[in-house]
Amino acid sequence: MNGGFIQTCLSSRTVDTDRALASLKQEMMLMDRHQELHQAMGDLPGILDPSGQGEEREPGAMVMEWLRRTLPGFDFQIKQHLYAPGGLTVLATRGGAGSPQLQSAGSSS
């Protein structure tokens, strides 16, 4: 967010959502950077512990959960993508999570 005048016109929820999305982006970039460094180090033991990535993933997961609880419709989209049977390409083949077929299946639960 650019701040200033525009930020003063926005609700606190919109500002919080923007901050959460920026935080999520940073967390994902940190996870990527950690993975790159770990791979670049090769067999040097003890420099970067791959099991330490769990600590880096936790804040990102917490932000995702906050977004899921806060953004209207995001919970539905997340559940459609996370729990879709048959792999990641199934939704694209079916027309995405917004397709009538998946919406009607999701509305019955």
C-alpha angles and dihedrals in degrees: 000000000000095000123206119082096354093053092052089057094054129088119251089247091057091048091048091049091051090051091048092051091048090049092049090051091052092048092051091049090051091051090050092048092049091051091049092050092047091052092045092052091059113182098354100129122222097010097104119006110214090206088063090072089083089070089052093048096051097075091048091051091048092052090048089053091049090051091047091054095042110039115075111242095007092104090056092048093047093050092048092053100037097047102034110129121233105036138287098304095057094085093050090050091050093047100264134284091299093063116119090238093060095038092055090048091050095047094060094063 
